[in-house]
């Protein structure tokens, strides 16, 4: 059996940062021809936007870089996510704290911040661009791209060392 790996990206409302991270990682995974072995999803810690598409500005900025967020819809983190996903990545410390509160103890090892996969010297969180201008959305993309490139290396290593 071919090993598989699953990742859940998490922010507050699942309309800006986490869908952006989902789309960027999905793009990189497809380019690496690992699409059939890696499951990627996103969710929010809050239920404010359940069922909504990603923020229009997130979609516009992502489209300029070749990422399609249009088919994504916001959802809230579910209890089953902690069981189903191998890695759950928070966009900031607040989201990580909320995930830690929700997460059963046996799954806490799955919780990390996305920016832990970024090269040194980049911010340790993905800032929320919701109340910011165009530069904030570009900054989010820059940071997410950098972290997802590091995450792809991590995924490849996990898949290579996973039992068949």
Secondary structure, 3 states (H helix, E strand, C coil): CCCCEEEEEEECCCCCHHHHHHHHHHHHHHHCCCCCCEEEEEEECCCCCCCCCCCHHHHHHHHHCCCCCCCCCCCECCHHHHHHCCEEEECCHHHHHHHHHHCCHHHHHHEEEHHHHCCCCCCCCCCCCCCCCHHHHHHHHHHHHHHHHHHHHHHHHHHHHCCC
